[in-house]
């Protein structure tokens, strides 16, 4: 697939109106745009961090609660402060943004305001015409580390999109790549859509941040590309704890490749490892019975996340990842069928004749013990705490 336009869309803090932005997102996707959707009730800082890490061409903000003049201007200000002034800001708000507001906002650096009655076709045309070209200041000197890294990742993805790079999937190439990722723990998460992979990862990130005050974490999160069109990259919308300066998250579209990952995933992983991250978490597209996304051995441990309600027990015989995963997590285990699911999956895994663990979690629950146990299994080697004297001072 050709390299698409990437934009980020979001709704500001204290605003839960998402009907309009969801409609606009869908129209963008249908016309070949990759949309990183941050969700609603988002701070300006969250939007700017995500825009830089995702290396988008523009940020689209939908505001229906007022305060738009100050909020849009704050996003522009923070982008400029962080050296990302080539990321444009546009948006709209139905009848809440007046023409007088528009003039003030454009003086403060907002690129475009769409008013009520503007057709979706006009919005799509504007995005293609205005943001169809690459950044003018790509990789310039003095840019923040996150921006430099983000634009290197974009260059890798675009290399596969325009045909200048071919996926290195031979066994020798995979061994060569893996040998360069020695000091980074790579964890792969896969499972069907709706099982709660993203929420579980977000809770795991919280624990990793709390257990080690120096660790840096990267997340490569994958969503499917619509055939012949763009993609909705929506995992950030459910990330709360991962909005942290020690966390770098990149949303990736599959861009025509089957199996749950992008053609550029392995090279992007290698770049992140070389950039000094302690952990890289890879989340696949929601997968079915046939998917084996981590057979390349690029990950250290694989976690399969499942719903308790997977249907008849016969279905378990068809799920290939039950043979391959190191840890199987039955998430949403507060549901009625969870105990039966744990028993059936446990018996299924025993047939494999290898060491595998089956855990029950409720990722949405605060301080869930199952997520704590998962973190313990994934991080057996944690940096030792500094020894302290009797006075509590580091020795």
N, C-alpha and C positions, 0 to 999 in steps of 0.2 A: 504494500500500500504506500502511496505517496505520503510525504511528511505533512501532517495536517496542521491547521491553526490550533493553538491551545489557548483557552481563556479560562479564567477562574470566575465563578459566580458565587455570590453570598448575600445574606440578608443581615443588616446591622443588629447590634445589641438592642435589646428591649423591643424586638420586632419579630413576631412569629408568623407573619404572612408569607406563605411559600407557594401559594397556588400560581401566581403570575410567573415566578422565577422557574417553577417546574415546567410550565408550558413553554417558556422561552428556551430553557435547556433542551427540551425535546426537539424543538425546531432547529436549533443549532446543530444537534447531533445528526439529524436527518440530512443536513447539508454539509457534512464532512468535518465538523468542528469537534475537537476533543474538549469536553467541558469538565473541568475539575470543580465539583460542587462542594462548597464548604458548609452549606447548611444555613440555618437561621440563628439569630441571637449570637452574632460573632463580633468580637472586639476588632477595632482597627488593627491592632498589633497582630492578631491571629491572621487576619486577611493578608497583611503585608508579608509576614513570615511565609505563609503558604504560597503566595504569588512568586516570591523569590525562589523558594525551593522547587516549585513546580515549573519554573522558567516559562511562565505564560506570557503571551503578547499583551494581554489586557485583563483588567479586572472589571466585571460587571456587577453593579450593586443595585438591588431592588429594595426601595425604602418606602414604607407606607405609614410610618409612625411619627413623622416629623423629625426635626433635628438633622435633616439631610444636608443642609448647607455646611454645618460644622463637621459632620461625619465624613462626607466625601472629601472635604478639604484636609482632614486629618490623615486619611489614607494617602492622598497625594503627597502630603508633607513627609510622612514616614517613608514612603517609597524614595523620595528625593534624598532624605537624610541617609538612607542605607545604600545610596548609589544606584538605585533602580529606577531612575527617572525615565527610562525608555519603556517602562511598563505603563501603559495608558490606563485611565480610569473612565468608565462610562456607566450609564445606568438610567433609572427612571423610577417613577413612583405614582403612576396613575394620575389622579387629580391632586395629589399632595404637594407636588413640586410646581410652583408657578413659573411664569416666564421671567419674572423679576429674579426669582431664586436662580434660575438657569444662568442669567447673565452674571450674577455674583459668583456662582460655582465655576463657570468657565474662566473667569478672571483669576480664580484660585487654582487653576490647572486641570479642571475636569474636562475631558475631551468631548463628551457628547451626552446630552440628556434627551431621552425619548419621552414623549408625552402620550397621554391617553389618546387612543385612536390610531397610533402608529401601527402599521401592519407588520406582522412577523417577517414578511418578505423584505420589507425595507430594513429591518434590524439585521437580518442575515446578510443582505447586500452590503450594508455598512461595515460589518465585521470582516467580510471577505476583502472588501476594497481597502479598508484602513489598516487591517492587521495581518494582511497576507504575506508580508515580507518579514524576514528575520530581524532580530534586534540589531540596531546600528552600532552599539557599543559592546558587542559580544567579547567577553574575556578581557576587558580593558584593565589597565594597571590600576591598582588601588581598590578594586572591587572587593566586597566582603567575601569571605571564604565560602559561605553558602552559595553565593551567586556564581562564583567560579566553578564550584563543584556541579551546580545545577546545569550550567551551560555545557560542561563537559559531558554530562549525561545526555543532554539533548543532542549533542554532536554524535554520540554513539548511536542513539535511536535513529537519527536522521540518516546515518550511514547505512543502516539496514533498509530504511525506507526508500532511499534513492538508488539502491543496488550497488553502492561502492564497497559494501562489506557483506560477507557471507557468513552465516552461522557456523561456528566451529564446534561441530557436534561429534567429531570422531573421538574415540577413546583416548588417543594420545593427546589431543587438544584439551580434553576435559581434565586429564591428569596434570597437564601443564598449568592450566588455570587454577586448579585446586591447590597446587603446590605454592602458589603465590598468595594464598589466603590462610596462612598458618596461624596468625595471631588474632584472627577474628572468628568468633563463634557464629556460625550460620545456622539459623533455625527456619525450617520450612513449615508453613501452615497450609493445609488444604482441607477440602470437605465441601459438601453441597451448599448451595446458596441458602441463606436464612438460618444456618446453624449457629451463627454468632461468632464467626472467626474474628471479625474486626473488633468487636467488643472485648473478646478474650485477649487479643493482642494488646489492646489499649490497657487492660488491667495488668497484663504481664509487664508492659513498659513501666507502669507506675511502680511496680515492685523492684524492677531493675534499677530505676532511678533512686529509690529509697535505700536499697541495699549497698549501693556503691556510688559515692558522691562524685566520682571522677569518670564513670563510664559514659561513653557516647554510643548512641543507638541509631541505626538507620533502618528504615522500613521501605521495602519495595512492594507496593500493593498493586495487584493486577485486576483489571476489569475487561470484559470482552468488547471488542470493536464490532459495531453493527456492520454487516456485510455491505460494502460499497459506500459506507458513511463514516460518521465519527464515533465517539464513545462517551458514555457517562462515567466519569471517574469519581465515584461518590463515597469512597471509604473514609475520607477526611470528615465527612458530615457526622460520623458517629465517634470520632476521636475526640477525647477530652483531655486525658492525661498526657497524650502525645504532643500537645501544644506546649512544647518545652524547648528551651534553647539548646539542650543537649540531645535533642531528637531531630533527625533529618528524615523527612518522609518524601518519597517520590511515588506518584501515581503513574502507572504504565498501562497502556492499552495493548491488547494482543496483536493488533494490526495484521489480522489475517492468519495468524498461526493458531493451530489447535493445540489442546493439551493443557491450557491453563496459564501459560507463561508467554512472555514476549520473545521475539527472536533476539532481542538485545539484552535479555536478563543476565546471562552469564558474564558478559563484558561489563555491564553496569555493576554487578556484584564485585567483580575484580577491582574496579575503580574505587568503590566504597571501602573495600578492605585495605587498599593501598592508601586511603585517606585517613586511616587511623581509627576507624570505628571498632569498638570492642564487640558489638553484636550487630548482625544484620538479620532482620526478620523478613522473610519472603512470604507474602500471602498470595495464593493463586486465585484465579477466577473460581467461582462456585463450580465444582466439578461433579461428574456423575460416576457411573460404574466403571467406565473404561479408562479414566484418566490416571496416568502415572507421571505426574509433572516433575518429580525429583529423581528419576531413574539415572540422571547424569552424575549422581554422587556429588553434586556441588554443595549439598547441605550436610551439616554434622548430625542433626537430628530432625526427624519428620514427625509432625503432629497432625493427626487426622481428627477433625472436629465433626461430630455427628449430632443430629437431633434424636431424641428418644423415639420419636414416631417415624420410623423408616419403613413401616409396612410389615409384611409377613416376614418370618424368620428366614425364609428362603432367599430374601433379598440380600442377606448378609453373605451368602455364598458367592454373590456376583460382584461384590465390591473389591476390586483388586488391591486398593490401598490398605485394606485390612491385613493383607499379607506383608506389606512393605513398611507400614508406619512403625516408628519406635514407640510412640505414645498415642493411644486412642482416647479422646476426650468426649464423653457424653455430656454435652452442654445442655442448659435448660433442664437440669436434673430435678428441678422442683415440680416438674410436670408429673401427672399420674403414672405414666407408663415408664418412667425412668428406671425404677428398680428392675422391671422385667428386661428392659434394654441392656442394663449393665450385666445381668445374668446371661442373656443370649450372646452378647458380644464377647463376654469372657470365655464362654465355651467355644465360640468360633475361633478366637485367637489361640486358645490352647492347642488347636489342631496344627498350628504353624510350626511348632517345635522350636521356637526361638524366643528370646527374652523380649517381651513386650509388656507395657503397662496400660491398664485401663483405669481412667479416672472419671469422676463425676464432678461437674462444676456448675455453678450458676454465675456466669460472668457479670451479669447486671447487678448482682448483690454486693453490697459494700463489704469488704474484707472477707470474701468468700474463702473458706478453707481449702476447697478444691483447687482454686487458682494458686494459692500459696504452695500447695503440694506440687503443682505443675512447675512453678518457678524453681522449686528445690531440685526437681529432676533435670531441668534444663540448665541449671547453673551450679553444678557441683563444686566448681572452682571459682570462688569469689575472692576479689582482692582482700587480703587480711586487713582487719582494722588496725590502726596505729596503736601501739602499746602505750598505756598511760601510766603515769606515776600515781602515787597515793593522793596527790593533790588534784588529780584529774587533768594534768597537763601532759601533752605528748612528750615521750622520751626522745 
